[in-house]
Amino acid sequence: KLSTYGLVAGSYVKDGKIIRGAMARLIRDGEIIADTEISALKIVKDDKAEVNTGFECGIKLADIPDLKEGDIIECYENIPIKRTPARS
């Protein structure tokens, strides 16, 4: 818990990349606890827009009251797909 930022998860990016503002799921013991947004992303004291595989970072999730060791943060993007007219 940080006095200026609140609750921050000390994290390690195992695969892909984490992007500030992306959607994230908080998973605990195989259950989805919350579906929220990444509100801040830091490496040491520097704000970052994204963090790639293999780096440690601090992740602040919006509206999350508690975190526990072993929680998994899974990030994703919602990409709209346009419908195409049906062929006859």
Secondary structure by P-SEA (a helix, b strand, c coil): cccccccccccccccccccccbbbbbbccccccbbbbbccccccccccccccccbbbbbbbcccccccccbbbbbbbbbbbbbccccc
